[in-house]
């Protein structure tokens, strides 16, 4: 592990406070400023072709950050004091802000109360509004570039990718340069169209959605699908993903994430005004932290192995937890009832026409056939608890509010369960059958062709 240098330029290094792929950030003392400063230090690597190209890119970003810093002086934007670019190294000196990035508050177990999230994003709106009035578009708004302390003071950082909209020769985009964050990019940024302040407002809308729901509005298994969704798909309703979010917020996020530039917020102040209207209606003392104990119980079940954390938190919001005594009827054969459940503790008996079929234990779903059946939609079995038991129940009305990603996981798991049970039932039925035919060979398949007479 390399030791921290004692000095960088005229700055005395106190300690390392952060490290990334290309830069190390130190807490440093300045001979000119009474308060400690943050110093982002970059050493340029060996002069291979790839590294030389990357170094040129870094220098370009640093020059952009240096140019932008002279034009921005706002309470919610990190102040840059100096940027020095030399042959072997470069460093940027900025105000030290003892906060952490919003990344921490984008997972469901760490979500902030809704009123605090609104307050943080409100300040970001005003900072971006100010930046654009100075002719600056950030172009890389994401949780990692927004810092917040325990008093909800906010600082937007990393203006290295910023676009000077008054400089007509600026044509490159973060996407073309291979930097930036596709999950937070606006449709016009992905398409490499000319950008204005509305691209930052779209990205901030994605950040707001992420902080309120614990998941991104556009999710995909590969970059091509992600790009398609950002350009074409609508985001889910955030109030359905998090019941603490008022429905009025859905309209705000919908406007921030508009594909059509003319329908999106025209500036940060307009975005902030609508956030204030939602914030005014929220009672602060209603916040209840998420139930991480129940999350942990579900995470240990094999049924949910393939569910990502955002889907598993969604499962908690969609389900009702039930506890019943022994010999309680949970479902009746033939009922038009598409509920299904999953045993958490204890067990259930499945029967058909009053005759015992099988018993299911912890981690096993029941009632799934009625849920998957899109024609009859009737329960195939009578389900009765064999002892005092706990299970989770899913109703069709709740499942209708689930995101497509969550529904896809349920379908895959339930269809797999049904297929395995059918295979097992077939195996048991075969035990009472006679000897099977013996084939004379194994068909490899052949093609029939029509022949003209």
C-alpha positions as CSV (number, residue, x, y, z in Angstrom):
1,X,0.0,0.0,0.0
2,X,1.5,3.3,-1.1
3,X,2.1,5.9,1.6
4,X,0.5,9.3,1.4
5,X,2.8,12.1,0.2
6,X,3.8,14.7,2.8
7,X,3.1,17.5,0.3
8,X,1.4,18.1,-3.0
9,X,2.4,21.4,-4.5
10,X,2.2,23.9,-1.7
11,X,-0.4,21.9,0.3
12,X,0.5,19.8,3.3
13,X,-1.2,16.4,3.3
14,X,-3.0,15.5,6.6
15,X,-4.6,12.2,5.6
16,X,-6.2,10.2,2.9
17,X,-10.0,10.5,2.9
18,X,-11.0,8.7,-0.4
19,X,-9.6,6.7,-3.3
20,X,-11.0,6.0,-6.7
21,X,-9.8,4.3,-9.9
22,X,-7.9,7.4,-11.1
23,X,-7.5,9.7,-8.2
24,X,-6.8,9.8,-4.5
25,X,-8.5,12.5,-2.3
26,X,-6.6,13.9,0.7
27,X,-7.4,16.2,3.5
28,X,-4.8,19.0,3.3
29,X,-3.7,22.2,4.8
30,X,-3.4,25.3,2.7
31,X,-1.1,28.3,3.3
32,X,-3.9,30.6,2.0
33,X,-7.1,29.2,3.5
34,X,-7.8,29.0,7.2
35,X,-9.9,25.7,6.9
36,X,-8.6,22.4,5.7
37,X,-9.2,21.6,2.0
38,X,-9.8,18.5,0.0
39,X,-7.2,17.7,-2.6
40,X,-7.9,15.4,-5.5
41,X,-4.6,14.0,-6.7
42,X,-4.0,12.2,-10.0
43,X,-0.7,10.6,-11.0
44,X,-0.5,9.9,-14.8
45,X,0.5,6.3,-15.6
46,X,3.0,4.8,-18.0
47,X,2.9,6.1,-21.6
48,X,1.2,3.1,-23.2
49,X,-1.2,4.0,-26.0
50,X,-4.3,3.3,-23.9
51,X,-3.0,5.1,-20.8
52,X,-1.9,8.1,-22.9
53,X,-5.4,8.3,-24.3
54,X,-6.9,8.0,-20.9
55,X,-4.5,10.7,-19.5
56,X,-5.5,13.1,-22.3
57,X,-9.1,12.4,-21.3
58,X,-8.4,13.1,-17.6
59,X,-6.6,16.3,-18.5
60,X,-9.6,17.4,-20.5
61,X,-11.9,16.7,-17.6
62,X,-9.6,18.6,-15.2
63,X,-9.4,21.6,-17.5
64,X,-13.2,21.6,-17.8
65,X,-13.5,21.5,-14.0
66,X,-11.0,24.3,-13.6
67,X,-12.9,26.5,-16.2
68,X,-16.2,25.8,-14.6
69,X,-15.0,26.5,-11.1
70,X,-14.4,30.2,-11.9
71,X,-18.1,30.6,-12.7
72,X,-19.8,28.8,-9.9
73,X,-20.2,30.1,-6.4
74,X,-23.2,28.6,-4.7
75,X,-24.0,27.2,-1.2
76,X,-24.9,23.8,-2.6
77,X,-22.0,23.4,-5.1
78,X,-18.5,22.3,-4.0
79,X,-16.2,25.3,-4.3
80,X,-13.0,24.7,-6.3
81,X,-10.0,26.9,-5.3
82,X,-7.3,25.7,-7.7
83,X,-6.6,23.1,-10.4
84,X,-3.0,22.4,-11.4
85,X,-2.0,20.2,-14.4
86,X,1.6,19.2,-14.7
87,X,3.5,16.6,-16.8
88,X,3.5,13.8,-14.3
89,X,0.6,14.7,-12.1
90,X,-2.5,16.9,-11.6
91,X,-4.5,18.0,-8.6
92,X,-7.7,19.9,-7.8
93,X,-8.0,21.8,-4.6
94,X,-11.6,22.2,-3.3
95,X,-13.5,23.0,-0.1
96,X,-13.6,20.1,2.3
97,X,-17.2,19.0,3.1
98,X,-17.5,16.3,5.8
99,X,-20.5,14.5,4.2
100,X,-21.0,11.3,2.3
101,X,-22.6,10.6,-1.1
102,X,-26.2,9.9,-1.6
103,X,-25.4,6.3,-2.7
104,X,-25.8,5.2,0.9
105,X,-29.5,6.3,0.8
106,X,-30.5,4.5,-2.4
107,X,-31.0,1.0,-0.9
108,X,-34.4,0.3,0.6
109,X,-33.1,-0.5,4.0
110,X,-31.4,2.9,4.2
111,X,-34.0,5.1,2.7
112,X,-34.4,8.5,4.3
113,X,-37.8,9.8,5.4
114,X,-39.7,11.2,2.4
115,X,-39.6,14.8,3.7
116,X,-35.8,14.7,4.1
117,X,-35.3,13.3,0.6
118,X,-37.5,16.0,-0.8
119,X,-35.5,18.7,1.1
120,X,-32.2,17.3,-0.3
121,X,-33.4,17.1,-3.9
122,X,-34.9,20.6,-3.6
123,X,-31.5,22.0,-2.8
124,X,-30.0,20.2,-5.8
125,X,-32.7,21.7,-8.0
126,X,-31.8,25.2,-6.9
127,X,-28.0,24.5,-7.3
128,X,-28.6,23.2,-10.9
129,X,-30.8,26.2,-11.7
130,X,-28.0,28.5,-10.6
131,X,-25.4,26.6,-12.6
132,X,-27.4,26.8,-15.8
133,X,-28.0,30.5,-15.3
134,X,-24.1,30.7,-15.3
135,X,-24.2,28.7,-18.6
136,X,-23.2,25.4,-17.1
137,X,-24.8,22.0,-17.5
138,X,-23.4,19.3,-15.2
139,X,-24.1,16.2,-17.4
140,X,-23.3,13.6,-14.7
141,X,-25.8,14.0,-12.0
142,X,-26.0,10.8,-9.9
143,X,-25.9,9.9,-6.2
144,X,-22.1,9.5,-6.2
145,X,-21.8,13.2,-7.2
146,X,-24.1,14.6,-4.5
147,X,-22.8,14.9,-1.0
148,X,-24.9,15.3,2.2
149,X,-24.1,15.6,5.9
150,X,-26.1,14.7,8.9
151,X,-27.8,18.1,8.9
152,X,-28.9,17.5,5.3
153,X,-26.5,20.2,4.0
154,X,-26.0,19.4,0.3
155,X,-23.0,19.8,-2.1
156,X,-23.0,18.9,-5.7
157,X,-19.5,17.9,-6.9
158,X,-17.6,16.7,-9.9
159,X,-18.3,19.3,-12.6
160,X,-15.5,17.8,-14.7
161,X,-18.0,16.6,-17.3
162,X,-19.8,19.9,-17.3
163,X,-20.9,21.4,-20.6
164,X,-20.3,25.1,-21.1
165,X,-23.5,25.9,-23.2
166,X,-22.1,29.2,-24.3
167,X,-19.2,27.5,-26.0
168,X,-20.4,26.4,-29.4
169,X,-17.5,24.2,-30.2
170,X,-18.4,21.8,-27.3
171,X,-19.8,18.8,-29.1
172,X,-18.7,15.7,-27.2
173,X,-20.9,13.9,-24.8
174,X,-20.3,11.8,-21.7
175,X,-21.6,8.8,-23.5
176,X,-19.3,9.1,-26.5
177,X,-16.3,9.8,-24.1
178,X,-17.0,6.6,-22.3
179,X,-17.6,8.3,-19.0
180,X,-20.8,9.2,-17.1
181,X,-23.5,7.0,-15.8
182,X,-25.9,5.5,-18.3
183,X,-28.6,4.6,-15.7
184,X,-29.0,8.3,-14.9
185,X,-28.6,9.7,-18.4
186,X,-31.4,11.5,-20.2
187,X,-32.8,10.2,-23.5
188,X,-31.2,13.1,-25.4
189,X,-27.8,12.5,-23.8
190,X,-27.9,8.8,-24.8
191,X,-28.8,9.9,-28.4
192,X,-25.9,12.4,-28.4
193,X,-28.3,15.3,-29.0
194,X,-27.5,18.9,-28.0
195,X,-28.0,19.3,-24.3
196,X,-29.4,22.0,-22.0
197,X,-30.3,22.2,-18.4
198,X,-33.2,19.7,-18.8
199,X,-30.8,16.8,-19.1
200,X,-29.6,17.5,-15.5
201,X,-33.3,17.7,-14.3
202,X,-34.0,14.3,-15.9
203,X,-30.9,12.8,-14.1
204,X,-32.0,14.4,-10.8
205,X,-35.5,12.9,-11.3
206,X,-33.8,9.5,-11.6
207,X,-31.9,10.2,-8.3
208,X,-35.2,11.2,-6.6
209,X,-36.9,8.1,-7.8
210,X,-33.9,6.0,-6.6
211,X,-33.9,7.6,-3.1
212,X,-37.7,7.2,-2.7
213,X,-38.0,3.6,-3.9
214,X,-34.6,1.9,-3.3
215,X,-34.4,1.0,-7.0
216,X,-33.8,2.6,-10.4
217,X,-36.7,3.6,-12.6
218,X,-35.2,1.9,-15.6
219,X,-33.6,-1.5,-15.0
220,X,-32.3,-4.0,-17.5
221,X,-30.0,-7.0,-17.8
222,X,-27.7,-5.4,-20.3
223,X,-26.8,-1.9,-21.6
224,X,-28.8,-2.2,-24.8
225,X,-32.0,-3.0,-22.9
226,X,-31.3,-0.2,-20.5
227,X,-30.8,2.3,-23.3
228,X,-34.1,1.1,-24.9
229,X,-36.0,1.6,-21.7
230,X,-34.6,5.0,-21.0
231,X,-35.6,6.2,-24.5
232,X,-39.0,4.4,-24.7
233,X,-40.4,3.0,-21.4
234,X,-42.3,4.8,-18.6
235,X,-41.0,4.6,-15.1
236,X,-43.2,2.7,-12.5
237,X,-45.3,4.6,-10.0
238,X,-43.0,5.4,-7.1
239,X,-46.0,5.6,-4.7
240,X,-46.8,2.0,-5.5
241,X,-43.2,0.9,-4.7
242,X,-43.2,2.9,-1.4
243,X,-46.5,3.5,0.4
244,X,-44.9,6.3,2.4
245,X,-44.7,8.4,-0.8
246,X,-47.8,10.5,-1.6
247,X,-49.4,10.0,-5.0
248,X,-48.7,13.6,-5.8
249,X,-45.1,12.7,-6.1
250,X,-45.8,10.4,-9.0
251,X,-46.8,13.5,-11.1
252,X,-43.6,15.3,-10.1
253,X,-41.4,12.4,-11.1
254,X,-43.3,11.8,-14.3
255,X,-42.7,15.4,-15.3
256,X,-39.0,15.2,-14.4
257,X,-38.6,12.0,-16.4
258,X,-40.5,13.1,-19.5
259,X,-38.9,11.9,-22.8
260,X,-40.3,15.0,-24.5
261,X,-38.2,18.0,-23.7
262,X,-41.1,20.4,-24.0
263,X,-43.1,18.5,-21.4
264,X,-40.2,18.2,-18.9
265,X,-39.5,20.8,-16.2
266,X,-38.0,23.9,-17.9
267,X,-35.7,24.7,-15.0
268,X,-34.7,23.7,-11.6
269,X,-36.8,26.4,-9.9
270,X,-40.0,24.9,-11.4
271,X,-39.0,21.4,-10.3
272,X,-38.3,22.8,-6.8
273,X,-41.6,24.5,-6.6
274,X,-43.5,21.3,-7.2
275,X,-41.4,19.5,-4.7
276,X,-42.3,22.1,-2.1
277,X,-46.0,21.5,-2.8
278,X,-45.6,17.8,-2.0
279,X,-43.4,18.5,1.0
280,X,-46.0,20.8,2.5
281,X,-48.5,18.0,2.8
282,X,-46.3,15.5,4.5
283,X,-46.4,14.9,8.3
284,X,-42.8,14.3,9.3
285,X,-43.3,12.2,12.4
286,X,-45.0,9.3,10.5
287,X,-41.8,7.8,9.3
288,X,-41.3,4.1,10.3
289,X,-38.0,2.4,9.4
290,X,-38.2,-0.7,7.1
291,X,-38.6,-4.0,8.8
292,X,-35.2,-5.5,8.1
293,X,-36.0,-8.6,10.2
294,X,-38.7,-9.8,7.8
295,X,-36.4,-9.0,4.9
296,X,-33.7,-11.3,6.4
297,X,-36.3,-14.1,6.8
298,X,-37.2,-13.9,3.1
299,X,-33.6,-13.6,1.9
300,X,-32.8,-17.0,3.5
301,X,-35.6,-18.8,1.6
302,X,-34.5,-20.6,-1.6
303,X,-37.7,-19.4,-3.4
304,X,-36.3,-15.9,-3.3
305,X,-32.7,-16.7,-4.3
306,X,-32.9,-15.1,-7.7
307,X,-34.7,-12.0,-6.4
308,X,-32.5,-8.9,-6.2
309,X,-32.8,-6.8,-3.1
310,X,-35.2,-4.2,-4.7
311,X,-37.5,-7.0,-5.7
312,X,-37.4,-8.6,-2.3
313,X,-38.3,-5.3,-0.6
314,X,-41.1,-5.1,-3.1
315,X,-42.3,-8.5,-2.0
316,X,-42.5,-7.3,1.6
317,X,-44.8,-4.4,0.4
318,X,-47.0,-6.7,-1.7
319,X,-47.5,-9.4,0.9
320,X,-49.5,-9.9,4.1
321,X,-48.0,-11.9,6.9
322,X,-50.4,-14.4,8.5
323,X,-50.3,-16.6,11.6
324,X,-53.0,-19.3,12.0
325,X,-53.8,-22.3,14.3
326,X,-53.7,-25.9,13.3
327,X,-56.4,-27.3,11.1
328,X,-57.3,-23.9,9.6
329,X,-58.6,-23.9,6.0
330,X,-56.6,-21.4,4.0
331,X,-58.0,-22.2,0.5
332,X,-60.8,-24.3,-0.9
333,X,-60.7,-26.4,-4.0
334,X,-62.8,-25.0,-6.8
335,X,-63.0,-21.4,-5.4
336,X,-62.5,-18.6,-7.8
337,X,-59.7,-17.2,-5.7
338,X,-56.3,-16.3,-7.2
339,X,-54.6,-15.8,-3.8
340,X,-51.4,-17.8,-3.3
341,X,-49.1,-18.1,-0.3
342,X,-45.7,-19.3,0.9
343,X,-45.1,-21.2,4.1
344,X,-42.6,-19.5,6.4
345,X,-43.0,-21.7,9.5
346,X,-45.0,-24.9,10.0
347,X,-46.8,-26.7,7.2
348,X,-49.9,-27.3,5.2
349,X,-51.8,-30.2,3.7
350,X,-53.0,-30.2,0.1
351,X,-56.0,-32.3,-0.7
352,X,-58.2,-33.0,-3.8
353,X,-61.8,-34.1,-3.5
354,X,-61.4,-34.7,0.2
355,X,-58.4,-37.0,-0.2
356,X,-54.8,-36.3,1.0
357,X,-52.4,-35.3,-1.8
358,X,-49.2,-34.0,-0.1
359,X,-47.8,-31.8,2.7
360,X,-45.7,-28.7,2.2
361,X,-43.2,-27.1,4.6
362,X,-41.2,-23.9,5.0
363,X,-40.3,-22.2,1.8
364,X,-43.0,-24.0,-0.3
365,X,-45.6,-22.0,-2.2
366,X,-49.3,-23.1,-2.3
367,X,-52.3,-21.8,-4.4
368,X,-50.0,-21.0,-7.3
369,X,-52.0,-22.9,-9.9
370,X,-55.0,-20.6,-9.5
371,X,-52.7,-17.5,-9.8
372,X,-51.0,-18.8,-13.0
373,X,-54.2,-20.1,-14.6
374,X,-55.5,-17.2,-16.8
375,X,-58.7,-19.1,-17.9
376,X,-60.5,-20.9,-15.0
377,X,-58.6,-19.1,-12.2
378,X,-59.8,-21.6,-9.6
379,X,-58.0,-23.2,-6.7
380,X,-56.9,-26.7,-7.6
381,X,-56.5,-27.9,-4.0
382,X,-57.9,-27.5,-0.5
383,X,-55.2,-26.2,1.7
384,X,-55.3,-26.8,5.5
385,X,-52.6,-25.9,8.1
386,X,-51.1,-29.0,9.8
387,X,-50.0,-27.1,12.9
388,X,-49.7,-23.6,14.1
389,X,-48.1,-21.9,11.1
390,X,-46.9,-18.6,9.7
391,X,-47.1,-17.8,6.0
392,X,-47.1,-14.9,3.6
393,X,-50.1,-14.3,1.4
394,X,-50.3,-12.5,-2.0
395,X,-53.5,-11.2,-3.4
396,X,-54.1,-10.5,-7.1
397,X,-54.9,-6.9,-6.4
398,X,-51.5,-6.4,-4.7
399,X,-49.7,-8.3,-7.5
400,X,-51.3,-6.0,-10.1
401,X,-49.2,-3.2,-8.5
402,X,-45.9,-5.1,-8.8
403,X,-43.2,-4.0,-11.2
404,X,-42.5,-6.1,-14.3
405,X,-39.2,-7.2,-12.8
406,X,-40.8,-8.5,-9.7
407,X,-43.6,-10.2,-11.6
408,X,-41.1,-11.9,-13.9
409,X,-39.3,-13.4,-10.9
410,X,-42.5,-14.7,-9.4
411,X,-43.6,-16.3,-12.7
412,X,-40.3,-18.0,-13.2
413,X,-40.2,-19.4,-9.7
414,X,-43.9,-20.5,-9.6
415,X,-43.7,-22.1,-13.0
416,X,-40.6,-24.0,-11.9
417,X,-42.4,-25.2,-8.8
418,X,-45.4,-26.4,-10.8
419,X,-43.1,-28.2,-13.3
420,X,-41.2,-30.0,-10.6
421,X,-44.4,-31.0,-8.8
422,X,-45.9,-32.4,-12.0
423,X,-42.7,-34.4,-12.7
424,X,-42.8,-35.8,-9.2
425,X,-46.5,-36.6,-9.5
426,X,-45.9,-38.4,-12.8
427,X,-43.1,-40.4,-11.1
428,X,-45.5,-41.5,-8.4
429,X,-48.3,-42.4,-10.8
430,X,-45.9,-44.5,-12.9
431,X,-45.3,-46.8,-9.8
432,X,-48.8,-48.2,-10.3
433,X,-48.4,-48.7,-14.0
434,X,-47.4,-51.7,-16.1
435,X,-44.1,-52.3,-17.8
436,X,-43.2,-49.6,-20.4
437,X,-42.7,-50.3,-24.1
438,X,-39.1,-50.8,-25.2
439,X,-38.0,-48.8,-28.2
440,X,-35.7,-50.2,-30.8
441,X,-33.7,-47.0,-31.2
442,X,-33.4,-43.3,-30.4
443,X,-35.0,-40.9,-32.9
444,X,-32.5,-38.3,-34.1
445,X,-35.1,-36.5,-36.1
446,X,-35.4,-36.0,-39.9
447,X,-37.0,-33.4,-42.2
448,X,-39.9,-34.1,-44.5
449,X,-39.8,-32.2,-47.8
450,X,-42.7,-31.8,-50.2
451,X,-41.9,-33.2,-53.6
452,X,-43.6,-32.1,-56.9
453,X,-45.2,-34.9,-58.9
